[in-house]
C-alpha cells in the first residue's frame, strides 16, 4: 500500500479507549508474575532462537483464516515469522463469538498461550496474564501501552491502532456535488440530503441488524470534546453528560447525527434487513454513501468489490472552535498466559514482537502503527492530514477508579463504549417509527446515569 507520512497530525499516544467491561468472574487482584525477560529486552532474530515450542493462539480474526481472504492471511504471516523462528509453531484457533467464548475459556489455565484480551476488569489482568514489562518501559516501545495496564505493569500489546471517522464512497460524494468534506453535524446532514437527491445511493447505512456495528458510535465521544481525559475521568463525574452543550459538540451531538439522519429518511429503507457482509460490496459499488465505522473498516470496504479507489475515510463531522479531533487507540490486544511454561511464554512474546515490528500487518489493515519504531501511516489517513485533524487517545481512569466506568455502565445499563448496541439501536427505532423524540431519549440516558452515579457515591464535579 502506498504510504504517506502524517506530518501535520499530532498523535496522542498515552492511551486508547479500551474494551473494559464487567469481567467474566474468577479471582481478582492477582499479583504480576515475576519473569527475567521483557518485551523491550528481546532482539528479534538473535534472542530465543534455540527455543522449540508450540504456541496456541486464540483470535477473533476468523476472516484471516480463510484462504480466500482478500489480504494476507494469518497462516501467511506465520509462515513469514517461521523464516526467522523455524522452531516455533503457532497453532491458531479462530473463534466467531470471540469475546464471550474467550471469557469462558479464560476460567481454565489451559486455554492456550496467546489470546486477544476480552472484556475484563483490569484488576484481573495479573491473575491471568504475563506482563510484557512495566508500563513506563512499554510506553517507550509501543503506542497505547496503557490500554491494558494495571498497577504499573503492561499486560497487552495492541494488534493495530485505529482512528474513528467515517468510511465513504468518494464517487458518490462527487456525484452529489459535495466538494468539501463536512466538518459539522449540520453540514453532514446537508450532504446526506444531497446524496439522496442526486444519486441512487443510500446516504448513510446504519448496519442496524448486525448489532455490534452500532456500538461504533460510542467511540466518537472523546473526539467530540477533544480532551483525552474526558471519557475515563471527567465523563464519570459529570452531571447529565449526554445533555446538549449548545455548541454542536459532545456526546449529545454525536448520537443526534444518527437520529436526524434516520428521521429525515437518509438511511436504508428497512433498517432491520441490513447486511454486514453485503454492505462491503454495496459501498464499493457506490450503492452506499457512507458508514460510521473505525478506520479498520477501510481496507475491508476497499476489498469488497472492484472499485477500491473509490473508498475514502474522513474525519467525524464535529468541530471545536473550528478544529477537528479524532479518537484514536488500539484494537484487540495480545496477551500471554501467566500459566504457560517459560519456553512458551518466551516464544509467545517473540511472536508478538515480530508481529508488531516486522509483519506489516498494520499497513495491510490500514491501521495506526503500534511500534514506536514506525512513524509512517497508511493513506487511509490522508483526509485527516489534509484537514489538520488531531488524534486524541484516552487517558486512563484516575487511581482508585479503574472499575468505576464498568460499575456505572452496568448500573445504568447504557454500556457506553462497552458493547451497548441496544441504546444506539433505540435511536434508529425511535427516529424511524416516531415513537420517541431525541430529547426524550437523552433525558432517559441522563437519568439512568445520575441514578448510577448516586448508587456508586460518585462526586459530581
Secondary structure as UniProt FT lines:
FT   STRAND          3..4
FT   TURN            39..41
FT   TURN            44..50
FT   STRAND          53..59
FT   HELIX           62..65
FT   TURN            67..68
FT   HELIX           74..84
FT   TURN            86..87
FT   STRAND          88..94
FT   TURN            96..97
FT   HELIX           98..106
FT   TURN            109..110
FT   STRAND          114..116
FT   HELIX           122..124
FT   HELIX           125..128
FT   STRAND          129..130
FT   STRAND          133..134
FT   HELIX           135..138
FT   TURN            139..141
FT   TURN            143..148
FT   STRAND          149..150
FT   TURN            151..152
FT   STRAND          153..154
FT   STRAND          157..158
FT   STRAND          161..169
FT   HELIX           170..175
FT   TURN            176..177
FT   HELIX           185..198
FT   STRAND          202..204
FT   HELIX           208..210
FT   HELIX           212..220
FT   HELIX           221..225
FT   TURN            228..229
FT   HELIX           230..234
FT   HELIX           235..237
FT   TURN            239..242
FT   HELIX           250..263
FT   TURN            264..265
FT   HELIX           271..273
FT   HELIX           276..284
FT   TURN            285..286
FT   STRAND          288..294
FT   TURN            295..296
FT   HELIX           297..302
FT   TURN            303..304
FT   HELIX           308..310
FT   STRAND          311..315
FT   STRAND          319..320
FT   TURN            321..322
FT   STRAND          323..330
FT   STRAND          333..337
FT   TURN            338..339
FT   HELIX           342..357
FT   HELIX           361..364
FT   TURN            365..366
FT   TURN            372..373
FT   STRAND          377..378
FT   HELIX           379..381
FT   HELIX           382..386
FT   TURN            387..388
FT   STRAND          390..392
FT   TURN            399..400
FT   TURN            402..403
FT   HELIX           404..412
FT   TURN            416..419
FT   HELIX           421..433
FT   HELIX           438..455
FT   TURN            456..457
//
